[in-house]
Amino acid sequence: MFMSIKHGYGYQSYDYMPEYRIKGQTDWQKLSIVLDIPSEPNAEILFGVMFKGQGEVYFDEFKFEEVGYDIDVTGETKIRGNQGRPSNLSFESSVVKNQPN
C-alpha cells in the first residue's frame, strides 16, 4: 500500500511501506499511513496498492481521518530542487532536443 502527497513549494510527503510486504494469503489486517498534509489549498494525493504477480486485494472501511500531533508520521517528506521546475513556458526558446533527422 502507498500514499504520496505533492504540495506547494516543492514538498512531497510519501510512504510506500517498504518494511511491510504482504505475501500470500492473509487474514484481514488494519493498515495505516500517516502523513502531514499542508495547509495550502492545493495538494495532490495519490494512494493505492503496488501489486506483483497474480492475486486479489480487497479494501474495507477505507477512510481519511485527521489525527493529532501525538500520532507519529509513517513516511518521509522531501524538498525537490529547482531541477523539477518547468522551463520555456512561453515557447520562446528555439532549442529543440531529440528531434529525429
N, C-alpha and C positions, 0 to 999 in steps of 0.2 A: 504494500500500500504506500502511496506517496501523496504529498501535498506541497505545492510551491506557491508562494505569493510574491508577485513582482509589483513594486510600487515606486513612487516618485523618488527622484534624486539618485537613481541607480541602485537602489537596495533590492535585494532578493532574499526572502526567508524560505527555507525549504527543509523537508525531512523526507528522505527516501527509505527510512527504516533499514539501513544496511545491516544492522546487527540482528535483525529479526526476519528470518525467512520461513515461510510456511511451505512445508513439503509433505506430499502425500495427503491422505485423507485425515482430517482433523475434526473435532467437535467444534461447536460454536465458541468463539472467543471474542471478548471485548478488546478492541484495539483503539488507541487514541493517538492523535498527533496534536501537539500544542505548539502554535507559532504566534509570535507577536504580529499583530495587524496594525498598519499605520493609521494615523488619524486623517491622512489625506483622503479626499472623497473618491479617488480613482485607484483601484488596485485590481490586479488580475489574479484570480485564484484558480489554480489548476489542481485537480485531485483525481486519483484513480488507482488502478492496480497494474503493476508490471507483471506480465504473465509469460512463462516459458513452458513450452510443451503443451500437452493435452490436459483437459480437465475443465472444471467449472468453479466459479467464485460467486458466492452469494453475499449480499449485504442485507442487514435488517436493522431497523431503527437508526438509520444514518442521520446524523444531525450536526449542525454547527451550534456551539454554545460558548458564551462568554465565561471565562474563568478569571479568578483573581490572580494577583501577582504572587500569591503563595504557591501557585502551581508552576513548576519548572517547565520551560520550553523543551521540546524534544529534538528540535532541529538546530539549524545554524542560520546566521544572517551574514551576507556578504555584500560588499560595495563594489559595483562594477566600475572599471576605469573609463577613461574617455574613449577607448577603442570601441566601445559599444554604441557610441553616439552616431546618428546619421550624418551624412555629408552630401554636398551638392544637391540640396533640396530644391534649388531654383533651376536645376538642369542647365546651368550656365557653363559648366566645365566642358571642354571639348575632348577630354581624355576618355577614351573608351577602351576598357580592358577586355581580354578574352574574346575578341571579335574574330570569327572564322575568316579565313582567307578565301 
